[in-house]
């Protein structure tokens, strides 16, 4: 008799474990999908931040060139940096290429 109750208890526990596994597998799938959605949203928001930072830099440059005192130094610095980049590009174009 005792053996039968042990086997019955094991059967019940095994069914509970199977049910728990199915339930947790579903939860895991939902969380994985939510994680993917969050990563996609994060990438989109990061791209938006880069766009806004670029737009802000352009606006600050325009304000500095227009004579706004507080942005004038930033504008001068940016123009100088852009001029150095152009000079580097010209220097690269003037160097002979080795085949």
WOJOPE-V76896 format. One record per residue. N is the residue number from 0. SS is DSSP state (helix for helix, strand for strand, loop for the rest). PSI is psi in degrees with one decimal (none if undefined). Layout:
n: (N/N)
ss: (SS/SS)
psi: (PSI/PSI)
This chain:
n: (0/1/2/3/4/5/6/7/8/9/10/11/12/13/14/15/16/17/18/19/20/21/22/23/24/25/26/27/28/29/30/31/32/33/34/35/36/37/38/39/40/41/42/43/44/45/46/47/48/49/50/51/52/53/54/55/56/57/58/59/60/61/62/63/64/65/66/67/68/69/70/71/72/73/74/75/76/77/78/79/80/81/82/83/84/85/86/87/88/89/90/91/92/93/94/95/96/97/98)
ss: (loop/helix/helix/helix/helix/helix/helix/helix/helix/helix/helix/helix/helix/helix/helix/helix/helix/helix/helix/helix/helix/helix/helix/helix/helix/helix/helix/helix/helix/helix/helix/helix/helix/helix/helix/helix/helix/helix/helix/helix/helix/helix/helix/helix/helix/helix/helix/helix/helix/helix/helix/helix/helix/helix/helix/helix/helix/helix/helix/helix/helix/helix/helix/helix/helix/helix/loop/loop/helix/helix/helix/helix/helix/helix/helix/helix/helix/helix/helix/helix/helix/helix/helix/helix/helix/helix/helix/helix/helix/helix/helix/helix/helix/helix/loop/loop/loop/loop/loop)
psi: (-42.7/-35.8/-37.7/-40.3/-34.6/-44.4/-41.9/-46.1/-41.7/-41.3/-43.3/-44.4/-39.1/-43.8/-40.2/-41.9/-41.0/-44.7/-43.7/-40.9/-45.5/-44.8/-46.4/-32.2/-40.6/-44.4/-42.6/-42.0/-42.9/-43.3/-37.0/-43.2/-41.2/-39.3/-43.7/-44.1/-43.0/-39.1/-41.3/-44.7/-40.0/-44.9/-42.4/-41.9/-37.3/-40.6/-41.1/-40.2/-45.3/-41.3/-44.6/-37.6/-39.7/-43.3/-41.0/-42.9/-41.5/-40.8/-39.8/-38.7/-44.9/-41.9/-38.3/-39.8/-26.5/-11.2/6.5/118.5/-42.6/-26.8/-2.5/-44.1/-39.5/-42.3/-44.0/-43.4/-43.6/-43.0/-42.7/-41.4/-42.9/-38.2/-39.3/-39.6/-42.5/-42.8/-40.2/-41.7/-43.3/-41.7/-39.0/-36.0/-30.4/-19.5/136.3/143.7/141.2/132.8/none)
